[in-house]
Every structure is written in C-alpha cells, then in structure tokens.
C-alpha cells in the first residue's frame, strides 16, 4: 500500500468521525462517504455496514476503509465496499471536479425529499453552494437508470436530494462537502419554519461579487507599517468574532457570515477574509493574519488578502455610522426565518414591554454596493436590521457588545416566531396575533 493511499483512507475515516460527531451519521447504516485521488483515480469509500462490529461510526479507522479503482475493481481486499459504491463511481465519472462525496439522511431536508421537492432558491447564501437543488423523483434502486437520474439531477450543482434516499453533497475536498451538508440542512430548516408563518417567495440567481477589482490598492505603502501591535490586536479581534459566528450557531454551514471592527483612531477597518481564500475548514479556523484591512472609503491596505464578499457593506455602514466600532453579519436560524419572508419582527409580541420592530430591508444581490447602501440606511436609526432573503446585521461599539445584541436579537426573533405561529401563522394578521396573545394570562 502506498503512503498516499493511506492518507486518503485516514481522510475518509476523519470525515466519518466528524459526520458522526455533527449528528449527520447517527449509525453506519444511515449513509456513507468517499474520496477520490485525482492523481490515480482510486476511490476510497465507506466499509460495508456490519463488516466490523463497531458501536458507532466514530470507531472506524483509516485502515478499515476499502479502496477501488475508477471501475470498482478492488485494490485492497481486507474489507468489502459499501453497497452504494456504483452510485459514487457514476458521479465521479460524470464530474471530474468532484473529489469527495457524502450521502446522509438529515432531518429537515428529508421533509423536502419526502414530497419530491428540491430546495427553492430563497436565500442569497445558497449561491455559495447550490442555488438549484433538484430532487430525484424515483425510488432508490441499484440500477444504471437510477444512477443516471441522480447524475442528471445533480448536474453541475454541489447538492442533490433523493426521494426516500436522503441527500448527496459533492465537492473538491471533504471539509467543503461537510459544510455543504450543514448548509443544506440549515437552509431546509429555515425554509420549513418560514413556511409555517408566511408565504415563501423565490429570488433570482445573481452571481456573487467576490472580487476587489476596480478598488484602489494603496500600493506605495510600506506594509510593514501595518504590522504594529495595535493592528495585530484588531486583526485578532476580527478573527475571534469570525470564530464566534460558528461557535454560537450564527453560521450553521461554517462558511457564511462575517464581522468587522474599526480602529476609531486610525480609521482602518478590519474585516473577515473570504473562507475560500483562507483555506478554512470552517469559520472556527479563522486566524488574525488572514484578515482584510481597508478604510471607510474602500482603499485597500492588504493586497495579499481576499475579503468576504460583503466587505463593501461593512464600509458603507462605517461611513454612515461614525459611532460604530463593530459589525456582525449573521445567518442565525430565527432572524433568517423572518429575512426569508422579508418581514419586520414585531417587538411588542416578545413580552419585554417593547414597541416598534426590527426592520427588514428588501432583497438585494449579495456582494454589491446596492446591498451595502440599503443595509447602511436601515441601520441609521437602529442597531439591528434584517437583510431580505439573506440574514441579519447588528452593530455596536465593540465586538462583545455587537455579539451580545446578536444573541438578544435571535431570541427576540424566536419569541416572535412562536407568538405568530400560536396565533395562526400565515392565516392570521399580526393584529390578530396581538389580540390573541393579549388574552393569555
């Protein structure tokens, strides 16, 4: 056995262990995964269930994983392959860009697969993975016709849903595919919850503006001058905030969401880097040196860093809110439910003696100046705003203050959701909801 083959076996075992710890693989019969060596074409896939008497998938080791060539012929002979090997091979043959496949049966996406429905495109974050997630209409079967239907429904997307068969996510490495699984389940949950209290409308596919082209780089600057201790501390603060997005559940997929802080003395803005550029497994891996630095007028001081696509939104907010020192942009569950519906959150429903609303802005394409201006305008008179079909933005003087406000906002949105649901959801007006709740002692 070559050392390279061992590394792929260990990579697959790590994947299975992580899927188990995240709850995507509750037992060895509820899914499988594989990785492909693009150099040799060899495929390492999950072991056939029941081959080894393990108590849970976390007990698997790399040496347990069988390896086959691109036609399914065994290279290792110590263990049989999972019965879904032909399906994985069919996907690999159709998609030269795919190096990893995960097949699991999550809770929320299963609700859509059971009714033979793909995921409607309702959230801007869907463009980062798959904005056109289809559902295979046939029952699972070990036939060439079924494999062909899966491949055709998957097309060039990252995810596909299988009627009575869970979901499949694909990508160029295991960690990205795990993020796609988390993303699929998170989006499915938010859509399902939104459907309980309102009418969900789709949005138009728009390409993300992920580049910093046409913006001014300060190329005549000695970048060593921006490596003083103050700057290091601000970069580390942004990295800490970026990590908290995933740790606190505001970025379920591990890739969405971003933060920014501003040095009120120098005017420099420190912003989350693009997860793709940083080669992060997820936002928990954010490090200070990768952060992006600019000023409020979009002059760039770190040409070696690629920012989050929403960096122009952060600078637009800093321009219009000189009092703001920190910004948090989240994709938390409850705020996003209202964002999908483009619905303001009525604060008089949450039982804290508050009036008014958390406003929701209309949908604008992600990564655009138009979005930045709309959000900045929405924050003129509030520290909270929902981004239509996207997420939420919260501001404060410090990162900790902004994070504390984010926690409060998520809880407020959850309370409002259940208040509206208990009063009849989409079939009841907010006035009816308030009337009903007012009678509860």
Residue pairs with C-beta under 8 A, 6 or more apart in sequence:
1 76
4 37
4 39
4 40
5 37
5 42
5 44
5 67
5 75
6 62
6 63
8 35
8 37
8 42
8 44
8 67
9 44
9 62
9 63
9 64
9 65
9 67
10 62
11 35
11 44
11 62
11 174
12 33
12 34
12 35
12 44
12 45
12 46
12 62
12 65
12 174
13 60
13 61
13 62
13 64
13 65
14 62
14 174
15 33
15 35
15 100
15 102
15 174
15 178
16 25
16 33
16 46
16 57
16 58
16 60
17 57
17 58
17 60
18 178
19 25
19 31
19 33
19 57
19 102
19 104
19 178
19 181
20 26
20 56
20 57
20 58
21 58
22 178
22 182
24 31
24 102
24 104
24 106
24 178
24 181
24 182
24 185
25 31
25 57
25 104
27 56
27 57
28 46
28 47
28 49
28 50
28 54
28 56
28 57
29 49
30 104
30 105
30 166
31 102
31 103
31 104
31 105
31 166
32 45
32 46
32 82
32 84
32 88
32 103
33 45
33 46
33 100
33 101
33 102
33 103
33 174
33 177
34 43
34 44
34 45
34 46
34 85
34 88
34 100
34 101
35 43
35 44
35 99
35 100
35 101
35 174
36 42
36 43
36 44
36 92
36 98
36 99
36 100
37 43
37 44
38 99
40 69
41 69
41 70
42 67
42 68
42 69
42 70
42 75
43 67
43 68
43 69
43 70
43 85
43 88
43 89
43 92
44 65
44 66
44 67
45 65
45 66
45 67
45 68
45 81
45 82
45 85
45 88
46 65
46 81
46 82
47 60
47 64
47 65
47 66
47 79
47 80
47 81
47 82
48 79
48 80
48 81
48 82
48 83
49 82
51 79
51 80
52 60
52 64
52 79
54 60
64 79
65 79
66 74
66 76
66 78
66 79
66 80
66 81
67 74
67 75
67 76
68 74
68 75
68 81
68 85
68 89
69 75
70 89
70 92
70 93
71 89
72 81
72 85
72 86
72 89
74 81
83 142
84 103
86 142
86 147
87 103
87 146
87 147
87 150
88 101
88 103
90 147
90 148
90 150
90 151
91 98
91 101
91 150
91 151
91 154
91 168
91 170
92 98
92 101
94 151
94 154
95 151
95 154
95 156
95 170
97 172
98 170
98 171
98 172
99 171
99 172
99 173
100 170
100 171
100 172
100 173
100 174
100 176
100 177
101 168
101 169
101 170
101 177
102 168
102 169
102 170
102 174
102 177
102 178
102 180
102 181
103 166
103 167
103 168
104 166
104 167
104 181
105 165
105 166
105 167
106 166
106 167
106 181
106 184
106 185
106 188
107 185
107 189
108 185
108 188
108 189
108 192
109 119
109 161
109 166
109 167
109 184
109 185
109 188
110 166
111 188
111 192
112 118
112 119
112 135
112 161
112 188
112 192
113 135
113 161
113 162
113 163
113 164
113 165
113 166
113 167
114 163
114 164
116 135
116 137
116 163
117 135
117 161
118 132
118 133
118 134
118 135
118 161
119 126
119 130
119 133
119 159
119 161
119 184
119 187
119 188
119 191
120 191
120 200
120 202
121 131
121 132
121 202
121 203
121 205
122 191
122 194
122 200
122 201
122 202
122 203
122 340
122 389
123 187
123 190
123 203
123 336
123 339
123 340
123 389
123 390
124 203
124 363
124 365
124 366
124 387
124 389
124 390
124 391
125 183
125 187
125 253
125 256
125 331
125 366
125 390
125 391
126 133
126 187
127 205
127 206
127 207
127 208
127 366
128 183
128 208
128 255
128 256
129 158
129 159
129 179
129 180
129 183
129 184
129 253
130 157
130 158
130 159
130 180
130 184
131 205
132 155
132 157
132 205
133 157
133 159
133 160
133 161
133 184
134 153
134 154
134 155
134 157
134 160
134 161
135 153
135 160
135 161
135 162
135 163
136 146
136 149
136 150
136 153
136 160
136 161
136 162
136 163
136 165
137 149
137 163
138 145
138 146
138 149
138 163
139 163
139 164
139 165
140 146
140 162
140 163
140 164
140 165
150 160
150 162
150 168
153 160
154 160
154 168
154 170
158 169
158 170
158 171
158 177
158 180
159 167
159 168
159 169
159 170
159 180
159 184
160 167
160 168
161 167
162 168
167 181
167 184
169 177
169 180
169 181
169 184
170 177
170 180
171 177
171 180
175 281
175 282
178 254
178 281
179 253
179 254
179 255
179 281
179 282
180 253
182 252
182 253
182 254
183 252
183 253
183 255
183 256
185 252
186 252
186 253
186 331
186 333
189 333
190 333
190 336
190 337
190 340
191 200
191 340
193 333
193 337
193 417
194 200
194 337
194 338
194 340
194 341
196 421
196 425
196 426
197 337
197 341
197 417
197 420
197 421
197 425
197 426
198 341
198 343
198 425
198 426
199 341
199 426
200 340
200 341
203 363
203 389
206 365
206 366
208 309
208 365
208 366
208 367
209 309
209 365
209 366
209 367
209 368
210 274
210 276
210 306
210 309
210 367
211 306
212 300
212 306
212 307
212 311
215 298
215 299
215 300
216 298
216 299
216 300
217 299
217 300
217 303
218 299
218 300
218 301
219 303
221 301
223 301
223 302
226 268
226 293
226 301
226 302
230 263
230 266
231 263
231 268
231 293
232 288
234 261
234 263
234 268
234 270
234 291
235 270
235 288
235 289
235 291
235 293
236 288
237 261
237 270
237 399
238 259
238 260
238 261
238 270
238 271
238 272
238 286
238 288
238 291
238 399
239 286
239 287
239 288
239 290
239 291
240 399
241 259
241 261
241 272
241 326
241 328
241 399
241 402
241 403
242 258
242 259
242 272
242 283
242 286
243 283
243 284
243 285
243 286
244 250
244 403
245 251
245 257
245 258
245 259
245 283
245 328
245 330
246 254
246 257
246 282
246 283
246 284
247 284
248 403
248 406
248 407
249 332
249 333
250 257
250 328
250 330
250 331
250 332
250 406
250 410
251 257
251 282
251 283
251 330
251 331
252 331
252 333
253 282
253 331
254 275
254 281
254 282
254 283
254 284
255 275
255 280
255 282
255 283
256 331
256 391
257 272
257 283
257 328
257 329
257 330
257 331
257 391
258 271
258 272
258 308
258 310
258 311
258 314
258 329
259 271
259 272
259 326
259 327
259 328
259 329
259 399
259 402
260 269
260 270
260 271
260 272
260 311
260 314
260 318
260 326
260 327
261 269
261 270
261 325
261 326
261 327
261 398
261 399
262 268
262 269
262 270
262 296
262 318
262 324
262 325
262 326
263 269
263 270
264 325
267 295
267 296
268 293
268 294
268 295
268 301
269 293
269 294
269 295
269 296
269 314
269 315
269 318
270 291
270 292
270 293
271 291
271 292
271 293
271 294
271 307
271 308
271 311
271 314
272 286
272 291
272 292
272 307
272 308
273 286
273 290
273 291
273 292
273 305
273 306
273 307
273 308
274 306
274 307
274 308
274 309
275 282
275 283
276 306
277 290
277 305
277 306
278 285
278 286
278 287
278 290
280 286
290 305
291 302
291 305
292 300
292 302
292 305
292 306
292 307
292 308
292 311
293 300
293 301
293 302
293 305
294 300
294 301
294 302
294 307
294 311
294 315
295 301
295 315
296 315
296 318
296 319
297 315
297 319
298 312
298 315
309 366
309 367
310 329
310 366
310 367
310 371
310 372
312 367
312 368
312 369
312 372
313 329
313 371
313 372
313 375
313 376
313 393
314 327
314 329
314 372
315 372
316 369
316 372
316 373
316 375
316 376
317 324
317 327
317 372
317 375
317 376
317 379
317 393
317 395
318 324
318 327
319 376
320 376
320 377
320 379
320 380
321 376
321 379
321 380
321 395
323 397
324 395
324 396
324 397
325 396
325 397
325 398
326 395
326 396
326 397
326 398
326 399
326 401
326 402
327 393
327 394
327 395
327 402
328 393
328 394
328 395
328 396
328 399
328 402
328 403
328 405
328 406
329 387
329 391
329 392
329 393
330 391
330 392
330 393
330 394
330 406
330 410
331 390
331 391
332 391
332 392
332 406
332 410
332 413
333 410
333 414
334 410
334 411
334 413
334 414
334 417
335 345
335 358
335 386
335 391
335 392
335 409
335 410
335 413
336 390
336 391
336 392
337 413
337 417
338 344
338 345
338 358
338 360
338 386
338 413
338 416
338 417
339 360
339 386
339 387
339 388
339 389
339 390
339 391
339 392
340 389
342 360
342 362
342 363
342 388
342 389
343 360
344 357
344 358
344 359
344 360
344 386
345 357
345 358
345 360
345 386
345 412
345 413
345 416
346 357
346 416
346 430
346 433
346 434
347 354
347 355
347 356
347 357
347 358
347 412
347 416
348 354
348 355
348 356
348 434
349 415
349 416
349 419
349 420
349 430
349 433
349 434
349 437
350 412
350 415
350 416
350 419
351 415
352 412
358 382
358 384
358 385
358 386
358 409
358 412
358 413
359 378
359 382
359 384
359 385
359 386
360 385
360 386
360 387
360 388
361 374
361 375
361 377
361 378
361 385
361 386
361 387
361 388
362 374
362 388
363 387
363 388
363 389
363 390
364 370
364 371
364 374
364 388
365 371
366 390
371 387
375 385
375 387
375 393
378 385
378 393
379 385
379 393
379 395
383 394
383 395
383 396
383 405
384 392
384 393
384 394
384 405
384 409
385 392
385 393
386 392
387 393
392 406
392 409
394 402
394 405
394 406
394 409
395 402
395 405
396 402
396 403
396 404
396 405
419 433
419 437
420 428
420 430
420 433
422 433
422 436
422 437
423 432
423 433
423 436
423 437
424 432
424 433
424 436
428 436
